[in-house]
Amino acid sequence: MKRSEINRHIREAKDFIRERQFMLPPFAFWTPEEWKSKGPEYDEIKRNQLGWDLTDFGGGNFDKIGLFLFTIRNGSIRDPACKKTYAEKLLISNSGQITPYHYHKSKMEDIINRGSKGVLNVKVYASLDDGSLDKNSPVRVAVDGRNFFADPGSVIRLVPGESITLFQGVFHQFWPDGEKLLLGEVSMVNDDHADNFFLEERGRFPSIEEDEAPLHLLVGDYENLAGLCV
């Protein structure tokens, strides 16, 4: 993705989030120059990859297969000094855009339709040991405390305010029903480097063509830009 395209998506996301009266933490608005002035007391942000994030899942077509994210808080499964056992993200899923099938082995998560007027569709399957879809077994899910088994390939529709609990090993893909949606994710610790298992080979972080300066850093920029390594 071009950096100019990423910057445009961040500008649009800031407007969209503000219109829905969701407040982001102050570090969301730091420029790259401001980042360089921050001391080691902010290392948790970099180590646990808090902040702006978007992905085209390696397909190069963000508008069709992609997701916009902001990680608000997160722990670490690698650092025993980090006691935080939970994570929270804000997500934006655009009309016509799908998040492809994947599951997590470590993380259990709730996906929440936080707002707009649209419906979020979540299609679920159990997974087999070889990492493929289990098209025969029922799928354990929970929707706002209602625990049940869904048929394989069921589409769970979430209206604004509703949420779904996705247990470890549950394949899921999701997309909005006609309207751009603000979503939330509340989960166990999130590790995007080691705990995303896609049905098809995918990339998690985009390759970036630096055609202009970053508006704000992405989580993938922390270790790549000089002076910001942890």
Contacts in CASP RR format, 6 or more apart in sequence:
PFRMAT RR
TARGET T0000
AUTHOR 0000-0000-0000
METHOD contacts of the structure
MODEL  1
MKRSEINRHIREAKDFIRERQFMLPPFAFWTPEEWKSKGPEYDEIKRNQL
GWDLTDFGGGNFDKIGLFLFTIRNGSIRDPACKKTYAEKLLISNSGQITP
YHYHKSKMEDIINRGSKGVLNVKVYASLDDGSLDKNSPVRVAVDGRNFFA
DPGSVIRLVPGESITLFQGVFHQFWPDGEKLLLGEVSMVNDDHADNFFLE
ERGRFPSIEEDEAPLHLLVGDYENLAGLCV
1 54 0 8 1.000
1 56 0 8 1.000
1 60 0 8 1.000
1 62 0 8 1.000
1 206 0 8 1.000
1 207 0 8 1.000
1 208 0 8 1.000
1 209 0 8 1.000
2 208 0 8 1.000
2 209 0 8 1.000
2 211 0 8 1.000
3 208 0 8 1.000
3 209 0 8 1.000
3 210 0 8 1.000
3 211 0 8 1.000
3 212 0 8 1.000
3 213 0 8 1.000
3 214 0 8 1.000
4 211 0 8 1.000
4 212 0 8 1.000
5 62 0 8 1.000
6 54 0 8 1.000
6 206 0 8 1.000
6 208 0 8 1.000
6 214 0 8 1.000
6 215 0 8 1.000
6 218 0 8 1.000
7 212 0 8 1.000
7 214 0 8 1.000
7 215 0 8 1.000
9 54 0 8 1.000
9 62 0 8 1.000
9 68 0 8 1.000
10 52 0 8 1.000
10 215 0 8 1.000
10 216 0 8 1.000
11 215 0 8 1.000
13 68 0 8 1.000
13 70 0 8 1.000
13 92 0 8 1.000
14 24 0 8 1.000
14 28 0 8 1.000
16 92 0 8 1.000
16 180 0 8 1.000
16 182 0 8 1.000
17 24 0 8 1.000
17 70 0 8 1.000
17 90 0 8 1.000
17 92 0 8 1.000
17 182 0 8 1.000
20 114 0 8 1.000
20 115 0 8 1.000
20 116 0 8 1.000
20 182 0 8 1.000
22 90 0 8 1.000
22 114 0 8 1.000
22 182 0 8 1.000
24 70 0 8 1.000
24 72 0 8 1.000
24 90 0 8 1.000
25 72 0 8 1.000
27 42 0 8 1.000
27 45 0 8 1.000
27 50 0 8 1.000
27 51 0 8 1.000
28 51 0 8 1.000
28 52 0 8 1.000
28 70 0 8 1.000
28 216 0 8 1.000
29 216 0 8 1.000
30 38 0 8 1.000
30 216 0 8 1.000
30 217 0 8 1.000
31 215 0 8 1.000
31 216 0 8 1.000
32 213 0 8 1.000
32 214 0 8 1.000
32 216 0 8 1.000
32 217 0 8 1.000
32 221 0 8 1.000
32 225 0 8 1.000
35 217 0 8 1.000
35 228 0 8 1.000
36 227 0 8 1.000
36 228 0 8 1.000
43 230 0 8 1.000
44 50 0 8 1.000
44 82 0 8 1.000
45 51 0 8 1.000
45 222 0 8 1.000
46 222 0 8 1.000
46 223 0 8 1.000
46 228 0 8 1.000
46 230 0 8 1.000
47 76 0 8 1.000
47 79 0 8 1.000
47 82 0 8 1.000
47 230 0 8 1.000
48 71 0 8 1.000
48 74 0 8 1.000
48 75 0 8 1.000
48 76 0 8 1.000
48 82 0 8 1.000
48 84 0 8 1.000
49 71 0 8 1.000
49 74 0 8 1.000
49 192 0 8 1.000
49 219 0 8 1.000
49 220 0 8 1.000
49 222 0 8 1.000
50 71 0 8 1.000
50 72 0 8 1.000
50 73 0 8 1.000
50 74 0 8 1.000
50 219 0 8 1.000
51 70 0 8 1.000
51 71 0 8 1.000
51 72 0 8 1.000
51 217 0 8 1.000
51 218 0 8 1.000
51 219 0 8 1.000
52 69 0 8 1.000
52 70 0 8 1.000
52 216 0 8 1.000
52 217 0 8 1.000
52 218 0 8 1.000
52 219 0 8 1.000
53 68 0 8 1.000
53 69 0 8 1.000
53 70 0 8 1.000
53 71 0 8 1.000
53 218 0 8 1.000
53 219 0 8 1.000
53 220 0 8 1.000
54 62 0 8 1.000
54 66 0 8 1.000
54 67 0 8 1.000
54 68 0 8 1.000
54 69 0 8 1.000
54 206 0 8 1.000
54 218 0 8 1.000
55 62 0 8 1.000
55 66 0 8 1.000
55 67 0 8 1.000
55 69 0 8 1.000
55 203 0 8 1.000
55 204 0 8 1.000
55 205 0 8 1.000
55 206 0 8 1.000
56 62 0 8 1.000
56 65 0 8 1.000
56 66 0 8 1.000
56 206 0 8 1.000
57 65 0 8 1.000
57 66 0 8 1.000
57 67 0 8 1.000
57 99 0 8 1.000
57 100 0 8 1.000
57 198 0 8 1.000
57 202 0 8 1.000
57 203 0 8 1.000
57 204 0 8 1.000
58 202 0 8 1.000
58 203 0 8 1.000
58 206 0 8 1.000
58 207 0 8 1.000
59 65 0 8 1.000
59 202 0 8 1.000
59 203 0 8 1.000
60 206 0 8 1.000
62 97 0 8 1.000
62 206 0 8 1.000
63 94 0 8 1.000
63 96 0 8 1.000
63 97 0 8 1.000
64 96 0 8 1.000
64 97 0 8 1.000
64 98 0 8 1.000
65 97 0 8 1.000
65 98 0 8 1.000
65 99 0 8 1.000
65 100 0 8 1.000
66 97 0 8 1.000
66 98 0 8 1.000
66 99 0 8 1.000
67 91 0 8 1.000
67 92 0 8 1.000
67 93 0 8 1.000
67 97 0 8 1.000
67 99 0 8 1.000
68 91 0 8 1.000
68 92 0 8 1.000
68 93 0 8 1.000
68 94 0 8 1.000
69 89 0 8 1.000
69 90 0 8 1.000
69 91 0 8 1.000
69 92 0 8 1.000
70 89 0 8 1.000
70 90 0 8 1.000
70 91 0 8 1.000
71 87 0 8 1.000
71 88 0 8 1.000
71 89 0 8 1.000
71 190 0 8 1.000
71 219 0 8 1.000
72 88 0 8 1.000
72 89 0 8 1.000
72 90 0 8 1.000
73 84 0 8 1.000
73 86 0 8 1.000
73 87 0 8 1.000
73 88 0 8 1.000
74 84 0 8 1.000
74 87 0 8 1.000
74 88 0 8 1.000
74 189 0 8 1.000
74 190 0 8 1.000
75 82 0 8 1.000
75 84 0 8 1.000
75 85 0 8 1.000
75 86 0 8 1.000
75 87 0 8 1.000
75 189 0 8 1.000
75 190 0 8 1.000
76 82 0 8 1.000
76 84 0 8 1.000
76 189 0 8 1.000
76 191 0 8 1.000
77 106 0 8 1.000
77 189 0 8 1.000
77 191 0 8 1.000
78 191 0 8 1.000
84 189 0 8 1.000
85 188 0 8 1.000
85 189 0 8 1.000
86 186 0 8 1.000
86 187 0 8 1.000
86 188 0 8 1.000
86 189 0 8 1.000
87 107 0 8 1.000
87 185 0 8 1.000
87 186 0 8 1.000
87 187 0 8 1.000
87 188 0 8 1.000
87 189 0 8 1.000
87 190 0 8 1.000
88 184 0 8 1.000
88 185 0 8 1.000
88 186 0 8 1.000
88 187 0 8 1.000
89 184 0 8 1.000
89 185 0 8 1.000
89 187 0 8 1.000
89 190 0 8 1.000
90 114 0 8 1.000
90 182 0 8 1.000
90 183 0 8 1.000
90 184 0 8 1.000
90 185 0 8 1.000
91 111 0 8 1.000
91 182 0 8 1.000
91 183 0 8 1.000
91 184 0 8 1.000
91 185 0 8 1.000
92 180 0 8 1.000
92 181 0 8 1.000
92 182 0 8 1.000
92 183 0 8 1.000
93 99 0 8 1.000
93 120 0 8 1.000
93 174 0 8 1.000
93 175 0 8 1.000
93 176 0 8 1.000
93 180 0 8 1.000
93 181 0 8 1.000
93 183 0 8 1.000
94 176 0 8 1.000
94 180 0 8 1.000
95 176 0 8 1.000
95 178 0 8 1.000
95 179 0 8 1.000
95 180 0 8 1.000
96 175 0 8 1.000
96 176 0 8 1.000
96 178 0 8 1.000
97 175 0 8 1.000
97 176 0 8 1.000
98 173 0 8 1.000
98 174 0 8 1.000
98 175 0 8 1.000
99 173 0 8 1.000
99 174 0 8 1.000
99 175 0 8 1.000
100 173 0 8 1.000
100 198 0 8 1.000
100 199 0 8 1.000
100 200 0 8 1.000
100 202 0 8 1.000
101 123 0 8 1.000
101 125 0 8 1.000
101 133 0 8 1.000
101 171 0 8 1.000
101 172 0 8 1.000
101 173 0 8 1.000
101 198 0 8 1.000
101 199 0 8 1.000
101 200 0 8 1.000
102 171 0 8 1.000
102 172 0 8 1.000
102 173 0 8 1.000
102 196 0 8 1.000
102 197 0 8 1.000
102 198 0 8 1.000
102 199 0 8 1.000
102 202 0 8 1.000
103 127 0 8 1.000
103 166 0 8 1.000
103 168 0 8 1.000
103 169 0 8 1.000
103 170 0 8 1.000
103 171 0 8 1.000
103 172 0 8 1.000
103 197 0 8 1.000
104 166 0 8 1.000
104 168 0 8 1.000
104 169 0 8 1.000
104 195 0 8 1.000
104 196 0 8 1.000
104 197 0 8 1.000
105 168 0 8 1.000
105 169 0 8 1.000
105 195 0 8 1.000
105 197 0 8 1.000
106 168 0 8 1.000
106 188 0 8 1.000
106 189 0 8 1.000
106 191 0 8 1.000
106 195 0 8 1.000
107 168 0 8 1.000
107 187 0 8 1.000
107 188 0 8 1.000
107 189 0 8 1.000
107 190 0 8 1.000
107 191 0 8 1.000
107 195 0 8 1.000
108 165 0 8 1.000
108 166 0 8 1.000
108 167 0 8 1.000
108 168 0 8 1.000
108 187 0 8 1.000
108 188 0 8 1.000
109 165 0 8 1.000
109 166 0 8 1.000
109 185 0 8 1.000
109 186 0 8 1.000
109 187 0 8 1.000
109 188 0 8 1.000
110 163 0 8 1.000
110 164 0 8 1.000
110 165 0 8 1.000
110 166 0 8 1.000
110 185 0 8 1.000
110 186 0 8 1.000
110 187 0 8 1.000
111 120 0 8 1.000
111 122 0 8 1.000
111 158 0 8 1.000
111 163 0 8 1.000
111 164 0 8 1.000
111 166 0 8 1.000
111 172 0 8 1.000
111 174 0 8 1.000
111 183 0 8 1.000
111 184 0 8 1.000
111 185 0 8 1.000
112 158 0 8 1.000
112 161 0 8 1.000
112 162 0 8 1.000
112 163 0 8 1.000
112 183 0 8 1.000
112 184 0 8 1.000
112 185 0 8 1.000
112 186 0 8 1.000
113 119 0 8 1.000
113 120 0 8 1.000
113 158 0 8 1.000
113 159 0 8 1.000
113 160 0 8 1.000
113 161 0 8 1.000
113 162 0 8 1.000
113 163 0 8 1.000
113 181 0 8 1.000
113 183 0 8 1.000
114 160 0 8 1.000
114 161 0 8 1.000
114 181 0 8 1.000
114 182 0 8 1.000
114 183 0 8 1.000
114 184 0 8 1.000
115 160 0 8 1.000
115 161 0 8 1.000
115 181 0 8 1.000
115 182 0 8 1.000
115 183 0 8 1.000
116 160 0 8 1.000
116 179 0 8 1.000
116 180 0 8 1.000
116 181 0 8 1.000
116 182 0 8 1.000
117 160 0 8 1.000
117 179 0 8 1.000
118 159 0 8 1.000
118 160 0 8 1.000
118 176 0 8 1.000
118 177 0 8 1.000
118 178 0 8 1.000
118 179 0 8 1.000
118 181 0 8 1.000
119 157 0 8 1.000
119 158 0 8 1.000
119 159 0 8 1.000
119 176 0 8 1.000
119 177 0 8 1.000
120 157 0 8 1.000
120 158 0 8 1.000
120 174 0 8 1.000
120 175 0 8 1.000
120 176 0 8 1.000
120 177 0 8 1.000
120 181 0 8 1.000
120 183 0 8 1.000
121 155 0 8 1.000
121 156 0 8 1.000
121 157 0 8 1.000
121 158 0 8 1.000
121 174 0 8 1.000
121 175 0 8 1.000
121 176 0 8 1.000
121 177 0 8 1.000
122 155 0 8 1.000
122 156 0 8 1.000
122 157 0 8 1.000
122 158 0 8 1.000
122 164 0 8 1.000
122 166 0 8 1.000
122 172 0 8 1.000
122 173 0 8 1.000
122 174 0 8 1.000
123 153 0 8 1.000
123 154 0 8 1.000
123 155 0 8 1.000
123 156 0 8 1.000
123 172 0 8 1.000
123 173 0 8 1.000
123 174 0 8 1.000
124 139 0 8 1.000
124 141 0 8 1.000
124 150 0 8 1.000
124 152 0 8 1.000
124 153 0 8 1.000
124 154 0 8 1.000
124 156 0 8 1.000
124 166 0 8 1.000
124 170 0 8 1.000
124 171 0 8 1.000
124 172 0 8 1.000
125 133 0 8 1.000
125 134 0 8 1.000
125 135 0 8 1.000
125 139 0 8 1.000
125 152 0 8 1.000
125 153 0 8 1.000
125 170 0 8 1.000
125 171 0 8 1.000
126 133 0 8 1.000
126 134 0 8 1.000
126 137 0 8 1.000
126 138 0 8 1.000
126 139 0 8 1.000
126 152 0 8 1.000
126 169 0 8 1.000
126 170 0 8 1.000
126 171 0 8 1.000
127 133 0 8 1.000
127 134 0 8 1.000
127 169 0 8 1.000
127 170 0 8 1.000
127 171 0 8 1.000
127 197 0 8 1.000
128 134 0 8 1.000
131 197 0 8 1.000
131 199 0 8 1.000
132 199 0 8 1.000
133 152 0 8 1.000
133 171 0 8 1.000
133 199 0 8 1.000
134 152 0 8 1.000
135 152 0 8 1.000
135 153 0 8 1.000
136 152 0 8 1.000
137 152 0 8 1.000
138 149 0 8 1.000
138 150 0 8 1.000
138 151 0 8 1.000
138 152 0 8 1.000
139 149 0 8 1.000
139 150 0 8 1.000
139 151 0 8 1.000
139 152 0 8 1.000
139 153 0 8 1.000
139 154 0 8 1.000
139 170 0 8 1.000
140 147 0 8 1.000
140 148 0 8 1.000
140 149 0 8 1.000
140 167 0 8 1.000
140 170 0 8 1.000
141 147 0 8 1.000
141 148 0 8 1.000
141 149 0 8 1.000
141 150 0 8 1.000
141 156 0 8 1.000
141 164 0 8 1.000
141 165 0 8 1.000
141 166 0 8 1.000
141 167 0 8 1.000
141 170 0 8 1.000
142 148 0 8 1.000
142 164 0 8 1.000
142 165 0 8 1.000
143 156 0 8 1.000
143 158 0 8 1.000
143 162 0 8 1.000
143 163 0 8 1.000
143 164 0 8 1.000
143 165 0 8 1.000
144 162 0 8 1.000
144 163 0 8 1.000
145 165 0 8 1.000
150 156 0 8 1.000
156 164 0 8 1.000
157 177 0 8 1.000
158 164 0 8 1.000
166 172 0 8 1.000
169 197 0 8 1.000
171 199 0 8 1.000
192 204 0 8 1.000
192 205 0 8 1.000
193 204 0 8 1.000
196 202 0 8 1.000
196 204 0 8 1.000
205 218 0 8 1.000
205 220 0 8 1.000
208 218 0 8 1.000
214 221 0 8 1.000
217 225 0 8 1.000
217 228 0 8 1.000
221 228 0 8 1.000
222 228 0 8 1.000
222 229 0 8 1.000
222 230 0 8 1.000
223 229 0 8 1.000
223 230 0 8 1.000
END
